[in-house]
C-alpha cells in the first residue's frame, strides 16, 4: 500500500476512535450526574444491554439510550484501533478490549470502569496519532525533489502524485510528454513506439547501417567525438522507447499502484529524457534540402 493511502486509512480510524471517546464521555457525564436514571432504565431492560429494540415512546429515559447508541455507532472502529495498537487492558483472564466490552461498566460486580475504557482507547488513539505523524513525515522526506525534476514532467505528474496515485502520475507523464513533443514538432501521424522511433535521429541502427531520414526529427547536438555522438543519440533513443514500454506494460495495464520509491526513479528518468529532448535540434525537410 502506498504511504498516502496508509495515512488516509489511519486518519479515518483515529477520527472514528475520537468520536467513540466523545460519545462515551457524554454518557459518563450523564451517569455521574443522574445515577438514578440508570437504575430505572436497567430495570426496564434498556437497549443498553440489547434486551429490546430501542423505542423512544416506551423508553423511560430516551436521552440515555440515544447516548448509548451513539457510543455503539463508533464502537467497531474503536475496537479495531485497540486491536491494531494492542491497547488492551491486562487481566488474569487475558487481555480485554475495553471498546468491545464497554457496557460491562454497568454490570454489578464487574471491575471495568469508565476510566479503563477511556484510558485504553485514548492510548490507542495516541498511538494512531504517532503513526500518522511518522507516515506523513515519510511522505515529506520521500517526496520528489521538485527542483531537480524537469518542469514539464512535474507539471504532468503533480496532481496525481500528491494524491498518492503514483501509477496514474507516471501514465500522465508518459502520455503528456509525447503530446508535448507532437505539438512542438507539429507531427501527429504516429503515436507511441512509432512516434519516438521515427522522430529521434540516430546515426546508426544497432545492427549497423544508416538510419532512414524522416522529418521532422529530433537531433541531439554533436560534440567533437563521433563515438560520443552515436552513444548519446542511441542512448536517448533507447531511453525513450524503454520508458514507453514501461508505461504501456506497467503503468497502463496493471491494476496495482507503483511503489513510491520506484515511481520516483521513473520520474527522474523521464526528467532526464525531457532534458535531452530540450537540447535537441529540430531538423525539418526544408532545412535538410538546403
Secondary structure in CASP SS format (residue, H / E / C, confidence):
PFRMAT SS
TARGET T0000
AUTHOR 0000-0000-0000
METHOD secondary structure of the structure
MODEL  1
X C 1.00
X C 1.00
X H 1.00
X H 1.00
X H 1.00
X H 1.00
X H 1.00
X H 1.00
X H 1.00
X H 1.00
X H 1.00
X H 1.00
X H 1.00
X H 1.00
X H 1.00
X H 1.00
X H 1.00
X H 1.00
X H 1.00
X H 1.00
X H 1.00
X H 1.00
X H 1.00
X H 1.00
X H 1.00
X H 1.00
X H 1.00
X H 1.00
X H 1.00
X H 1.00
X H 1.00
X H 1.00
X H 1.00
X C 1.00
X H 1.00
X H 1.00
X H 1.00
X H 1.00
X H 1.00
X H 1.00
X H 1.00
X H 1.00
X H 1.00
X C 1.00
X C 1.00
X C 1.00
X H 1.00
X H 1.00
X H 1.00
X C 1.00
X C 1.00
X C 1.00
X C 1.00
X C 1.00
X C 1.00
X C 1.00
X C 1.00
X C 1.00
X C 1.00
X C 1.00
X C 1.00
X H 1.00
X H 1.00
X H 1.00
X H 1.00
X H 1.00
X H 1.00
X H 1.00
X H 1.00
X H 1.00
X H 1.00
X H 1.00
X H 1.00
X C 1.00
X H 1.00
X H 1.00
X H 1.00
X H 1.00
X H 1.00
X H 1.00
X H 1.00
X H 1.00
X H 1.00
X H 1.00
X H 1.00
X C 1.00
X C 1.00
X C 1.00
X E 1.00
X C 1.00
X C 1.00
X C 1.00
X C 1.00
X C 1.00
X C 1.00
X E 1.00
X C 1.00
X C 1.00
X C 1.00
X C 1.00
X C 1.00
X H 1.00
X H 1.00
X H 1.00
X H 1.00
X H 1.00
X C 1.00
X C 1.00
X C 1.00
X C 1.00
X C 1.00
X C 1.00
X C 1.00
X H 1.00
X H 1.00
X H 1.00
X H 1.00
X H 1.00
X H 1.00
X H 1.00
X H 1.00
X H 1.00
X H 1.00
X H 1.00
X H 1.00
X H 1.00
X H 1.00
X H 1.00
X H 1.00
X H 1.00
X H 1.00
X H 1.00
X H 1.00
X H 1.00
X H 1.00
X H 1.00
X H 1.00
X H 1.00
X H 1.00
X H 1.00
X H 1.00
X C 1.00
X C 1.00
X C 1.00
X C 1.00
X H 1.00
X H 1.00
X H 1.00
X C 1.00
X C 1.00
X H 1.00
X H 1.00
X H 1.00
X H 1.00
X H 1.00
X H 1.00
X H 1.00
X H 1.00
X H 1.00
X H 1.00
X H 1.00
X H 1.00
X C 1.00
X C 1.00
X C 1.00
X H 1.00
X H 1.00
X H 1.00
X H 1.00
X H 1.00
X H 1.00
X H 1.00
X H 1.00
X H 1.00
X H 1.00
X H 1.00
X H 1.00
X H 1.00
X H 1.00
X H 1.00
X H 1.00
X H 1.00
X H 1.00
X H 1.00
X H 1.00
X C 1.00
X C 1.00
X C 1.00
X C 1.00
X C 1.00
X C 1.00
X H 1.00
X H 1.00
X H 1.00
X H 1.00
X H 1.00
X H 1.00
X H 1.00
X H 1.00
X E 1.00
X C 1.00
X C 1.00
X C 1.00
X C 1.00
X C 1.00
X C 1.00
X C 1.00
X C 1.00
X C 1.00
X C 1.00
X C 1.00
X C 1.00
X C 1.00
X C 1.00
X C 1.00
X C 1.00
X E 1.00
X E 1.00
X E 1.00
X C 1.00
X C 1.00
X C 1.00
X C 1.00
X C 1.00
X C 1.00
X H 1.00
X H 1.00
X H 1.00
X H 1.00
X H 1.00
X H 1.00
X H 1.00
X H 1.00
X H 1.00
X H 1.00
X H 1.00
X H 1.00
X H 1.00
X H 1.00
X H 1.00
X H 1.00
X H 1.00
X H 1.00
X H 1.00
X H 1.00
X H 1.00
X H 1.00
X H 1.00
X H 1.00
X H 1.00
X H 1.00
X H 1.00
X C 1.00
X C 1.00
X C 1.00
X C 1.00
X C 1.00
X C 1.00
X C 1.00
X H 1.00
X H 1.00
X H 1.00
X H 1.00
X H 1.00
X H 1.00
X H 1.00
X H 1.00
X H 1.00
X H 1.00
X H 1.00
X H 1.00
X H 1.00
X H 1.00
X H 1.00
X H 1.00
X H 1.00
X H 1.00
X H 1.00
X H 1.00
X C 1.00
X E 1.00
X E 1.00
X E 1.00
X C 1.00
X H 1.00
X H 1.00
X H 1.00
X H 1.00
X H 1.00
X C 1.00
END
